[in-house]
C-alpha cells in the first residue's frame, strides 16, 4: 500500500497522478518546484523499481520537465533524485530562471519558503490542465 512520506505531505501540495507517480508541488512560491513520487511501497532508490517502472518514471519526468520548461519559460530545468532527508524515492523537477532569487545557486535552504496562495495554486493547475491532458488525473 502506497503511503506518502510525512515530510513530503507536510511540505507539498498534491496536484494529481500520472500512471506511476503522484505529482506534488513544493509549497514554496519562490520557484516552480515539482516532485514526482512513484506510488510503490518501500522504494528508496531508482534501481529498486522494476524495469517497466524505471521507464515509466523517466517518461513521466521527461514529460513533466518539457511541459514545465515551456509553461514557465525556464532557462534551465533541474531534475534530481535526492534522498538524504526523505528516503522515499522522489524526483525533483525544478524550473530555474536567470532572474530567480538565487540563480545560479541550488534552491535548497537559500530562502525561507513562501507558501502559495489558493489563487496561485489554481493558476498553476489551470496552466498544467492545458497541456497535461493524457494519462494525468488532477486532484480537485
C-alpha atoms as an extended CHARMM CRD file, in Angstrom:
* protein
*
       140  EXT
         1         1  UNK       CA              0.0000000000        0.0000000000        0.0000000000  PROA      1               0.0000000000
         2         2  UNK       CA              1.4750000000        3.3340000000       -1.0900000000  PROA      2               0.0000000000
         3         3  UNK       CA              1.8090000000        5.9920000000        1.6140000000  PROA      3               0.0000000000
         4         4  UNK       CA              3.3880000000        9.3740000000        1.0590000000  PROA      4               0.0000000000
         5         5  UNK       CA              6.2670000000       10.2180000000        3.4030000000  PROA      5               0.0000000000
         6         6  UNK       CA              5.1510000000       12.5650000000        6.2000000000  PROA      6               0.0000000000
         7         7  UNK       CA              7.7510000000       15.2070000000        5.2880000000  PROA      7               0.0000000000
         8         8  UNK       CA              6.5370000000       15.2760000000        1.6940000000  PROA      8               0.0000000000
         9         9  UNK       CA              2.9340000000       15.5420000000        2.9270000000  PROA      9               0.0000000000
        10        10  UNK       CA              3.9570000000       18.4410000000        5.1670000000  PROA      10              0.0000000000
        11        11  UNK       CA              5.9820000000       20.3940000000        2.5790000000  PROA      11              0.0000000000
        12        12  UNK       CA              3.9460000000       19.9030000000       -0.6080000000  PROA      12              0.0000000000
        13        13  UNK       CA              0.5500000000       20.2190000000       -2.2380000000  PROA      13              0.0000000000
        14        14  UNK       CA             -0.7830000000       17.2250000000       -4.1270000000  PROA      14              0.0000000000
        15        15  UNK       CA             -1.7810000000       18.0040000000       -7.7270000000  PROA      15              0.0000000000
        16        16  UNK       CA             -2.7430000000       14.5820000000       -9.0500000000  PROA      16              0.0000000000
        17        17  UNK       CA             -1.4430000000       11.3610000000      -10.5250000000  PROA      17              0.0000000000
        18        18  UNK       CA              0.3620000000       10.0810000000      -13.5790000000  PROA      18              0.0000000000
        19        19  UNK       CA              0.0620000000        6.3200000000      -14.1730000000  PROA      19              0.0000000000
        20        20  UNK       CA              3.0800000000        5.6880000000      -11.8880000000  PROA      20              0.0000000000
        21        21  UNK       CA              3.7570000000        8.8550000000       -9.9280000000  PROA      21              0.0000000000
        22        22  UNK       CA              1.9550000000       11.2430000000       -7.6470000000  PROA      22              0.0000000000
        23        23  UNK       CA              2.6800000000       14.8330000000       -8.7080000000  PROA      23              0.0000000000
        24        24  UNK       CA              3.3680000000       17.2380000000       -5.8620000000  PROA      24              0.0000000000
        25        25  UNK       CA              4.0480000000       20.9650000000       -5.8060000000  PROA      25              0.0000000000
        26        26  UNK       CA              6.5650000000       22.1170000000       -3.2290000000  PROA      26              0.0000000000
        27        27  UNK       CA              4.6900000000       24.7070000000       -1.1690000000  PROA      27              0.0000000000
        28        28  UNK       CA              7.2980000000       27.3730000000       -1.8830000000  PROA      28              0.0000000000
        29        29  UNK       CA              6.3620000000       30.0350000000       -4.4140000000  PROA      29              0.0000000000
        30        30  UNK       CA              9.9740000000       31.1840000000       -4.7270000000  PROA      30              0.0000000000
        31        31  UNK       CA             10.3480000000       28.6160000000       -7.5290000000  PROA      31              0.0000000000
        32        32  UNK       CA              8.0680000000       26.3670000000       -9.6100000000  PROA      32              0.0000000000
        33        33  UNK       CA              9.2700000000       23.2140000000       -7.8390000000  PROA      33              0.0000000000
        34        34  UNK       CA              7.5350000000       19.9180000000       -8.5050000000  PROA      34              0.0000000000
        35        35  UNK       CA              8.1160000000       16.4310000000       -7.1330000000  PROA      35              0.0000000000
        36        36  UNK       CA              7.2060000000       13.0740000000       -8.6460000000  PROA      36              0.0000000000
        37        37  UNK       CA              6.7880000000       10.1540000000       -6.2360000000  PROA      37              0.0000000000
        38        38  UNK       CA              6.3690000000        6.6410000000       -7.6330000000  PROA      38              0.0000000000
        39        39  UNK       CA              3.3710000000        5.0530000000       -5.9400000000  PROA      39              0.0000000000
        40        40  UNK       CA              5.3260000000        1.9840000000       -4.8750000000  PROA      40              0.0000000000
        41        41  UNK       CA              5.7770000000        0.8220000000       -1.3070000000  PROA      41              0.0000000000
        42        42  UNK       CA              9.2190000000        0.6300000000        0.2820000000  PROA      42              0.0000000000
        43        43  UNK       CA             11.2130000000        2.1150000000       -2.6060000000  PROA      43              0.0000000000
        44        44  UNK       CA             14.0690000000        4.4740000000       -1.7980000000  PROA      44              0.0000000000
        45        45  UNK       CA             16.3440000000        4.0270000000       -4.8260000000  PROA      45              0.0000000000
        46        46  UNK       CA             15.8110000000        4.0890000000       -8.5930000000  PROA      46              0.0000000000
        47        47  UNK       CA             17.2840000000        0.6210000000       -9.0180000000  PROA      47              0.0000000000
        48        48  UNK       CA             14.6320000000       -0.8140000000       -6.6820000000  PROA      48              0.0000000000
        49        49  UNK       CA             11.9650000000       -0.1480000000       -9.3030000000  PROA      49              0.0000000000
        50        50  UNK       CA             11.4470000000       -2.8810000000      -11.8760000000  PROA      50              0.0000000000
        51        51  UNK       CA             12.4510000000       -2.0930000000      -15.4550000000  PROA      51              0.0000000000
        52        52  UNK       CA              8.9360000000       -1.0700000000      -16.5340000000  PROA      52              0.0000000000
        53        53  UNK       CA              8.5890000000        1.3340000000      -13.5960000000  PROA      53              0.0000000000
        54        54  UNK       CA             12.0430000000        2.7790000000      -14.2670000000  PROA      54              0.0000000000
        55        55  UNK       CA             10.9800000000        3.5490000000      -17.8540000000  PROA      55              0.0000000000
        56        56  UNK       CA              7.6610000000        4.9850000000      -16.6610000000  PROA      56              0.0000000000
        57        57  UNK       CA              9.3880000000        7.2170000000      -14.1110000000  PROA      57              0.0000000000
        58        58  UNK       CA             11.7550000000        8.5610000000      -16.7500000000  PROA      58              0.0000000000
        59        59  UNK       CA              8.9010000000        9.0980000000      -19.2370000000  PROA      59              0.0000000000
        60        60  UNK       CA              6.7940000000       10.9380000000      -16.6560000000  PROA      60              0.0000000000
        61        61  UNK       CA              9.7980000000       13.0070000000      -15.5460000000  PROA      61              0.0000000000
        62        62  UNK       CA             10.6490000000       13.9330000000      -19.1270000000  PROA      62              0.0000000000
        63        63  UNK       CA              7.0610000000       14.8580000000      -19.9630000000  PROA      63              0.0000000000
        64        64  UNK       CA              6.7960000000       16.9810000000      -16.8320000000  PROA      64              0.0000000000
        65        65  UNK       CA             10.1500000000       18.7140000000      -17.3950000000  PROA      65              0.0000000000
        66        66  UNK       CA              9.3000000000       19.5150000000      -21.0360000000  PROA      66              0.0000000000
        67        67  UNK       CA              5.8760000000       20.8040000000      -20.0020000000  PROA      67              0.0000000000
        68        68  UNK       CA              7.2640000000       22.9720000000      -17.2020000000  PROA      68              0.0000000000
        69        69  UNK       CA             10.0850000000       24.3640000000      -19.3600000000  PROA      69              0.0000000000
        70        70  UNK       CA              7.5680000000       25.6740000000      -21.8680000000  PROA      70              0.0000000000
        71        71  UNK       CA              4.8490000000       26.6270000000      -19.3830000000  PROA      71              0.0000000000
        72        72  UNK       CA              7.1160000000       28.5720000000      -17.0190000000  PROA      72              0.0000000000
        73        73  UNK       CA              9.6910000000       29.8490000000      -19.5420000000  PROA      73              0.0000000000
        74        74  UNK       CA             12.5860000000       28.0690000000      -17.8530000000  PROA      74              0.0000000000
        75        75  UNK       CA             16.1830000000       28.8900000000      -18.6130000000  PROA      75              0.0000000000
        76        76  UNK       CA             17.2250000000       25.5640000000      -17.0650000000  PROA      76              0.0000000000
        77        77  UNK       CA             15.4160000000       22.5540000000      -15.6530000000  PROA      77              0.0000000000
        78        78  UNK       CA             16.8970000000       20.9550000000      -12.5340000000  PROA      78              0.0000000000
        79        79  UNK       CA             15.9750000000       17.2700000000      -12.2950000000  PROA      79              0.0000000000
        80        80  UNK       CA             17.3080000000       15.1080000000       -9.4890000000  PROA      80              0.0000000000
        81        81  UNK       CA             16.6360000000       12.2910000000       -7.0700000000  PROA      81              0.0000000000
        82        82  UNK       CA             17.9880000000       13.0970000000       -3.6510000000  PROA      82              0.0000000000
        83        83  UNK       CA             17.0530000000       11.1750000000       -0.5590000000  PROA      83              0.0000000000
        84        84  UNK       CA             19.1630000000       12.4990000000        2.2440000000  PROA      84              0.0000000000
        85        85  UNK       CA             16.2250000000       13.8750000000        4.2610000000  PROA      85              0.0000000000
        86        86  UNK       CA             13.2980000000       11.9240000000        2.7710000000  PROA      86              0.0000000000
        87        87  UNK       CA             14.2820000000        8.3710000000        1.9200000000  PROA      87              0.0000000000
        88        88  UNK       CA             11.1380000000        7.6270000000       -0.1270000000  PROA      88              0.0000000000
        89        89  UNK       CA             12.1010000000        7.7370000000       -3.8080000000  PROA      89              0.0000000000
        90        90  UNK       CA             11.1040000000       11.0790000000       -5.2940000000  PROA      90              0.0000000000
        91        91  UNK       CA             12.2010000000       13.0910000000       -8.3090000000  PROA      91              0.0000000000
        92        92  UNK       CA             12.6340000000       16.8580000000       -8.0190000000  PROA      92              0.0000000000
        93        93  UNK       CA             11.7510000000       18.8020000000      -11.1840000000  PROA      93              0.0000000000
        94        94  UNK       CA             12.5510000000       22.4700000000      -10.6110000000  PROA      94              0.0000000000
        95        95  UNK       CA             12.0980000000       25.3600000000      -13.0070000000  PROA      95              0.0000000000
        96        96  UNK       CA             15.0760000000       27.7010000000      -12.8850000000  PROA      96              0.0000000000
        97        97  UNK       CA             15.2580000000       31.1400000000      -14.4220000000  PROA      97              0.0000000000
        98        98  UNK       CA             18.1790000000       33.5090000000      -14.5520000000  PROA      98              0.0000000000
        99        99  UNK       CA             16.0520000000       36.0680000000      -12.7180000000  PROA      99              0.0000000000
       100       100  UNK       CA             15.1010000000       33.7910000000       -9.8040000000  PROA      100             0.0000000000
       101       101  UNK       CA             16.2540000000       34.9010000000       -6.3700000000  PROA      101             0.0000000000
       102       102  UNK       CA             19.2380000000       32.5460000000       -6.0210000000  PROA      102             0.0000000000
       103       103  UNK       CA             20.3420000000       31.8570000000       -9.6100000000  PROA      103             0.0000000000
       104       104  UNK       CA             22.6610000000       30.0700000000      -10.2760000000  PROA      104             0.0000000000
       105       105  UNK       CA             22.9650000000       28.5490000000       -6.7810000000  PROA      105             0.0000000000
       106       106  UNK       CA             20.9310000000       25.4900000000       -5.7310000000  PROA      106             0.0000000000
       107       107  UNK       CA             17.4610000000       26.2150000000       -4.3200000000  PROA      107             0.0000000000
       108       108  UNK       CA             17.8400000000       24.1710000000       -1.1330000000  PROA      108             0.0000000000
       109       109  UNK       CA             17.9380000000       26.2280000000        2.0360000000  PROA      109             0.0000000000
       110       110  UNK       CA             18.6680000000       29.5460000000        0.3560000000  PROA      110             0.0000000000
       111       111  UNK       CA             15.3770000000       31.3720000000        1.0180000000  PROA      111             0.0000000000
       112       112  UNK       CA             12.5870000000       30.9510000000        3.5280000000  PROA      112             0.0000000000
       113       113  UNK       CA              9.7140000000       29.1300000000        1.8310000000  PROA      113             0.0000000000
       114       114  UNK       CA              6.8830000000       31.3900000000        0.6940000000  PROA      114             0.0000000000
       115       115  UNK       CA              3.6680000000       29.3160000000        0.7280000000  PROA      115             0.0000000000
       116       116  UNK       CA              1.3950000000       29.5090000000       -2.2960000000  PROA      116             0.0000000000
       117       117  UNK       CA             -1.9530000000       31.2460000000       -2.0990000000  PROA      117             0.0000000000
       118       118  UNK       CA             -5.0410000000       29.3350000000       -3.2380000000  PROA      118             0.0000000000
       119       119  UNK       CA             -5.1610000000       31.6000000000       -6.2820000000  PROA      119             0.0000000000
       120       120  UNK       CA             -1.5680000000       30.7950000000       -7.2350000000  PROA      120             0.0000000000
       121       121  UNK       CA             -2.2090000000       27.0510000000       -6.9460000000  PROA      121             0.0000000000
       122       122  UNK       CA             -5.3590000000       27.3860000000       -9.0460000000  PROA      122             0.0000000000
       123       123  UNK       CA             -3.3690000000       29.2740000000      -11.7130000000  PROA      123             0.0000000000
       124       124  UNK       CA             -0.6840000000       26.5620000000      -11.8000000000  PROA      124             0.0000000000
       125       125  UNK       CA             -3.3280000000       23.8440000000      -12.1150000000  PROA      125             0.0000000000
       126       126  UNK       CA             -5.0110000000       25.7820000000      -14.9100000000  PROA      126             0.0000000000
       127       127  UNK       CA             -1.7200000000       26.0900000000      -16.8170000000  PROA      127             0.0000000000
       128       128  UNK       CA             -0.9870000000       22.3950000000      -16.4130000000  PROA      128             0.0000000000
       129       129  UNK       CA             -4.5370000000       21.3770000000      -17.3990000000  PROA      129             0.0000000000
       130       130  UNK       CA             -3.9180000000       22.9330000000      -20.8070000000  PROA      130             0.0000000000
       131       131  UNK       CA             -1.0130000000       20.5860000000      -21.5270000000  PROA      131             0.0000000000
       132       132  UNK       CA             -1.3200000000       17.5170000000      -19.2810000000  PROA      132             0.0000000000
       133       133  UNK       CA             -4.4010000000       16.0240000000      -20.8670000000  PROA      133             0.0000000000
       134       134  UNK       CA             -3.4450000000       12.3900000000      -21.4050000000  PROA      134             0.0000000000
       135       135  UNK       CA             -2.5220000000        9.9690000000      -18.6490000000  PROA      135             0.0000000000
       136       136  UNK       CA             -2.8820000000       12.5080000000      -15.8360000000  PROA      136             0.0000000000
       137       137  UNK       CA             -5.6910000000       12.9050000000      -13.3340000000  PROA      137             0.0000000000
       138       138  UNK       CA             -5.8840000000       16.1380000000      -11.3510000000  PROA      138             0.0000000000
       139       139  UNK       CA             -6.9430000000       16.2640000000       -7.7390000000  PROA      139             0.0000000000
       140       140  UNK       CA             -9.7970000000       18.6410000000       -7.1340000000  PROA      140             0.0000000000
